[in-house]
Amino acid sequence: MTDERRREKTPQATWGGRFEEPLDVVALRYSASVDVDKRLAPEDIRGSIAHVQMLAARGIVGADEAEKIAAELGRIAEEIARGEMVWDPAREDVHMNVETVLTERVGAIGGKLHTARSRNDQVATDMRLWTREACLRTAARIDRFLAVLAVRAAGTVDVLLPGYTHLQRAQPVRLAHHLLAWSEMLDRDRGRLLDAARRMNESPLGCAALAGTTFPLDRAMTAAALGFDRPMRNSLDAVGDRDFLVEAVAALANAAVHLSRISEELVLWSTQEFGFVTMSDAYTTGSSIMPQKKNPDMAELARGKTGRVVGDLVNLLVMLKGLPLAYNRDMQEDKAPVFDAFDTVDDTLDVLTGAIATARFRPERMRAALRDGFADATEVADWLAARGVPFREAHHVTGRLVGRCVAAGKALSELTLDELREEHPLFDESLYAALDFETAVERRDLPGGPARRQVHAAIEELRERLHERAVDVDAVARAAGAEARS
């Protein structure tokens, strides 16, 4: 080792007196996590206060000592919230930073805080606390997104547009029905997050490094104090498990994919080729060289950032796949992808909520797309099938009619009755009424369908769900209107 390298040594930050040589400065920089995990400080302090209060209740530390420690931890938490904490990477992580400051202020009794506890069960507890609350926060953002969709759907029940398969015009639907499809996707994601939050709501605290402790802890007391349903059943699993993070980030990745699909439709709809929507200036940007451009950049970024969230999930899975029980230092790498996944999805939800609330839909362009795309072809086949013609035959007849229309530059409704009867003798004047787009949509009056009655019922059901969650949809509507006018 060179003299220069020797000078780049730092005091050993790891617990214990075994080490005679200080930690290499590069190794310290490589292993320090405080820049990432300081975000866990509120949860870390909550867990520490619950732990020391339990130690006092069990007679493991003095009541006055516990009170002094808890009070000082509260003051440290307030300083952190104000941004006054000076984080020292030489202390490796959030846990040792907080505990070192605590001990500097209260003296040797600060060292009693770590009695019957390891950083292994400490960080597992912190991550469960943080992720549980993050799931709830993201679920609340999804609710606001759903409220905006409910409001926009209520205002677009009369708007018809083509539904698409293979990105080809298929059948007429209501715009409200399309927006409600988006709401179903995100509502399932909300359910997945809350399901993950329920499953992770068990306390690892008290499992120590991996095998519990000889001290007579009351794990149920700390679990209850921290809002957990129960202590975890197995100490090895408690400190070595991170599948609760995988489950939460998997739900986020699914949500990000849904948001990306919604964004793709906004991007397509805002093109001149579609022209179905005009996005607000607040959620679009211009070009550095082409002054006519109005680019749907927020929707494009939402689409692009999905790759980050999927990558965060892969990051976690690959990190975990080769680990033996129980804790391994690899698990330090769980925090950055979890934080990034929640941050990215939360920001995307906020941006798309505003973008959809302020978007201006263009019914006239949607109606024009219906007229040009043979979206009424299925009505012809259904009309014949309802009169006893086998559907496969009706399908072929309709296909031949479409071919004639393409060759003649006509719509199906523009064919004469004689032209229709050249393909099948059953055709009569009543077919023309069936080709009306509003009539076609209204005939699909089944649960889950686009008929007016079904769409109104679906909107009301969504509003009721949101009301049960204490979401004021009307307030969201007012806020969305104000944002659109600003």
N, C-alpha and C positions, 0 to 999 in steps of 0.2 A: 504494500500500500504506500502511495506517495505521501510526502509530508503535507502536500496540499489537501489530499483526501483525509488525512488524520485531523487536520484543522476543521474539516467539515463534519465534525461529530457533534451530536447533541445529547444531553442527558437522557438516560433510559426512561421513556415515558410509560413503559409497561409496568403493571403491578408486580411487586415482589422484590426481594433482596438478592435473588440468585444471580442477577446479571452483573458482571464485573466491567464489561465494556459498554460504552454508550451506544445508542442506536445510530446507525449511519444516517446522515442527513437526507440522502436520497431515499433510503428505506423509509424514513419518517414521512417524507413528502408523498411517497408511494402509498403508504398505509393509512395516513391520516384521513379521517372522514368528516371532520367537524364542519367543513364548508358545506357539506350536503346534509348531514344529520342534525345540525343545529336547528333545523326546522322542527325537530321533534321535541324541542325544549319544553313547551307547555305540557305535553304528554309525559315527558320524563319527570318533570317536577310534580305533576299530579300523582304519578305512580310512587314517587319517593315520599310524598306526604302521607299517602295511604299506607305505605310500608312502615314508616317510622311510627305512625299512630297505632298500627297493629302491634309493633314491637313493644310499645309502651303498655298496651292493653294486656299483653301476655307477660309483662314483667321482665322483658328481655333488656329494655333500656328504661331509664327513669322517666317518669311522666314529665318532669320539668325539662329534662334533656330533649325529649321528643317535642315538647312545646316550643322550645327555643329553636330547634332545627326546622320545624315546620314553619315557624314565623319567618325565619331568615329565607327559607326557600320561597315563601310567598313574595318577599321583597325582591329576590333575584328574578322571579317570574315577571314582576312589574317592570324591572329594569330592562329585561329582554324585550318585553312588549314595547317599551319606549325606544328600543334600538340602542341602548346604552351599554350593553354587554360587550366586552372586548374578548373575542374568541381567540384562543391560543392553539395553533395547530400542534405545538409540542405536547399538548395534553390529549392528542389523538382524536377524541370524539366529544359529543355533547355531554355524555355522562360524566367524564372526568373533568371537563371544563366546569360544569355546574358544581360537582362535589369539591373540586379544588377551591373555587371561590367561596363555597359554603364553609369549608374548614378554615380558610384564611380569616373568616369573619367570626366564627363561633368557637374556634379553637379545636382542640383534640376531639371534643365530642362529635364534631362533624364526621369523624371517621367511623362512628357507630352506626351511621346511616346504612352502611353497606353490610351490616351484620345480617347473616342468613340470606344474602342475595348475591347474585352474580350479574355481570353485564349481559350474560346470555339470557336469563329470564327477564332482565330489565329491558333490553332492546326488543325482545319478543312482545313484551307488554306494550311498550311504546308504539310499536308498529300496528298492533291490533287496535289500540286506542285511536291512533291517527287515521288509519284506513277505515275504521268503522264510521267515524265522523265524516270523512271525505266521501264515503258512499252516500251518506244522507245529504250532504251538500250538493253533490251531483244530481241526486234524485230530485231535489228541490229545483235545480236548474231545468231539468227535463220537464217538470211540472209547468214551469213558466213557458217553455217552448210549446208544450201541449195546449196551454191556455191561448196562446197566440194562434195556433192552428185552429182551435175551436172558434175563435172570433173570426178569423179569415174564412173558415168554412161556412159559417152562418151568413156571411155576406156574399157568398158565391154559389149558392144553391141553384140559381137560375142559369149559371154559366155552363155551357156544354163545350167539350173539347174531345179530340180523339184520345181514346186509350191506346196504348202501343204494346205490341209484342214484337220482338226482334228489331225494335226501333222503327217498325212499320205501322202505319195507321191501321187500327184494328176495328174497334167498336166505339160508339159514342158513350161518354160517361159525364158525370157532373164534376166540375172542378172541385167542388166541396168534397166529393167522394174521393178524389185523388189526394187532397190535403189530409183527409181522415186516414188514408192508407199510411201516410207519413206518421201520423200520430200513433197508429197501432205499432209500428216498428219501434218507436222510441219508448212507448209505454212498456213493451216487453223488456227493453234494456233497463228501464227503471226497476222493474221487478227482479231482474237478475242481480242488480246492485244491492237491493234490499235483502234479497235472499242470501247473498254473500255476506252482508253485514250481520245477519242473524246467525249464520253458521260460524263466523269468526268470533262471536261474542262470548268467548271463554277465556279465563285468565291463566296465563302462564306463571304469574308472579308467585314466588315461593318454591319454584322448582330448581332454583339456583343454577349451578353450572350444567347439570344433567341428571343428578341423582337425588335431588331434594336436599334437605339439611337436617342436622340433628337438633336444631332449635324447635321448640314447640309452637310453630306458627299457626295462625288462624287464617288459612287461605281463603275460606269463605268470607271472612271479614273484608279482606282487601278486594276480593272479587266484587262484593256488593258495593263497596265504597267507590269503585271505578265503573260501576254500571254494567259489569259483566253478569251473565246469567248464572255462571258456575265456574269453579276452578277446572282447569284441564285435568284429564284423568291420568295421564302418563307423563312423567317428567322428561323422558327422552324425547317424546313427541312434542312436548310443549316448547322446548328450546330449539328443536331441530326442524320444526314444521314451518314452511312458508307457502303451503298451498292456498292459504287464505288470500295471499297476495296474488297468486296466479289466478284464482277465481275472480277476484275483483278486477284485475287488469284484463282478463278474458272478456268480462262484461263490458269493459270500456272499449276494448278493441272491436267488439261487435257493434257497440254504439257508434264508434268512429266510422265503421264501414257503412252503417245506415246513414249517418250524416254525410258521408261522401257520396252516396247514391242520390240523396236529396240535392246535394250541391251540384252533382252532374246534371240533374234535371234543370236546376236553375241556370246553369251555364248554357245548356242547350236552348232552353226556353227564351233566354235573353239574346240569342243570336238573331241577326236579321232574317236568317232562313226560317226560324220558327216565329219569332216576334210575339211570343205569348206573354212576356212579362218585361217590364222596364224596372230595373233595380234602382233604388235610391242612390243619389250622389254620395250619400254618407257611407255606402258600402261598395263603391266602385272607384276605379282610378282611370286616369288618362294615359296616353302614350307620350313618350319623350320626343317622338318625332312625327306622329300622325295625329293631328289635332282633332280629328273627327271621332277618335276612339273613346268608348266608354266600356271599360273592361270589368267583368265580374270577378275581380281579384279575390274578394273575401271568400266567395264560393270556391274558387280555384284553390286557394290556400287551405280551406277546410278539406278539400279533396286530397291535396298533397300531404297534409299533416297526418292523415290516416296512416301513412306508412310508418311514421314515428311511433304511433301507439301500437300497431302490430309488431313493430320491432321491439318495443318495450316488453311485450308479452313473450316474444321469442327469447329475449335477453334473460328473463326470469327462468323460463323453462330450461334453457341450456345451462344456466348457472346451477340449477338444482339437480340436473339429471344424473350426475355422477357422484353426488355427495353421500357419504355414509352418515349414520346417526352419530353424534347429535349435532352440536353447533360446530360449524367450520367457518373460518374467516372469509371464505367465499361469500358468505351471506351478507357481509358488509355491502356487497354490490347490489343488494335488493332495493335499496332506497331510491337511487336516482331514477330507475325506470318507473317505479311506482309514482313518484312525485311528478315525473314528466307526463305519464299517461293521464293522471287526473288533471293536471294543469292544461294539457292540450285539449282534452275533451271539454273541460269546463269553459275554456276560452272559445272553442268552436261553437258550443251551445249558445253562449252569449252573443256571438257575432251573427249566427244564423237566425236566432230569435229576432234580433233587430232587423236583419235583412228581409226576413219574411214579413215582419210587421209593417215595414215601410214599402214593400214592393207594390208596383201598380200592375195588376193583371189586365190583359187586353182581350176582352171577350170577342171582339170582332175578328181578330186574327185566329182565335181558336175555332170560331164558327166557320171561317173560310177554309181552314184545314180539314174540317169535317166534310165540307162540300166536295173537296178535291180528292179525297182519299178512299172512296168506296167503302166508308165505314158502315154503310147501310146494307152491305152485301149479305151479311148473316141474316138480316131481316127477310130477305127474299127466300133464302133456304128454309128458314123457320116457317115462313108463310106456307110454302109448299108442304113441308113435313106435317104441319098442323092439319092439312087436308088429305092426309093419308099417303103422301108420296114418301117412300123410304128416304131417310135423310141423306144417304150416300148419293142417291139419284138426284135429290134436290140440290146437293152440293155441286154436282157436275153441271146441272142446268144453270145454276147461278154463275159458276165459273165461265161458262160459255157466254152468258150475258155480259159479264165483266169484260171478256175479250172483245165483244162487239162494241162495247162502250169505249174501250181504249182505242180501237181502230177508228171509231167515228168521232172521238173527242167529246163524248157525251157523259152525263151522269146517269145512273140507273133510273132515276126519277124522270129523266128526259126521254126514255124509250117509249115509243107508242105501244098501245095495247096489242096491235098487230105484230109488232116486233117481239114483244114478250111471248105471244102465243106461238110464234115460230119455233120457240124453244120448248114450250110446254102448253098444252091446250087448257090447263086449269086456271091460268091467269085471268083475273078480272079486275075491274076498277078498284076494288077494295085494297089491292096491293099498294096503290099510291099513298093511301093513308098510313100504311105500315112503314113506309119509307121516310116518314117525318122523323127527324132525329129526336125530338121531344117525346113523341109516341114510342119510339124504340126504347128510349131510356125508361120510360114509365112502365113499359111491359115487364121490366125486370124488377118486379116488386116482391123480392124475396129478402129475407134477412141477409145482410151483407151486400145487398145489391145497390145500384145507383139510383133507383127510383126516389122521387122526392120524399115520399113518406118514410122510406127507410133511412135516407140521409138525415132528415130532421130528427128521427129517433136516435140515430147514431151521435149526432151533435149533442142532443140532450143527455144521452147516456155519458158522453165524455165530460160534459159540464158537471153532471152529478158526481162522477168519480173525482173530479178535481175539487168539488165542493166538500166531499168527504175528507179530502186531504187538506182542507182549510186554505185552498187556493181561490182567491177572489177573481174569477174570470172577468167580471165586468170592470174591475180596476185595471186588469191587464189590457182590456179593450180601450179604456180611456188613455192609459199610458201609451199604447201603441198608436192611437190616433194623434196624440200630442207629438209623439216622435215623428210620425209621418208628416205632420204640418211644420215641424221645425226645420 
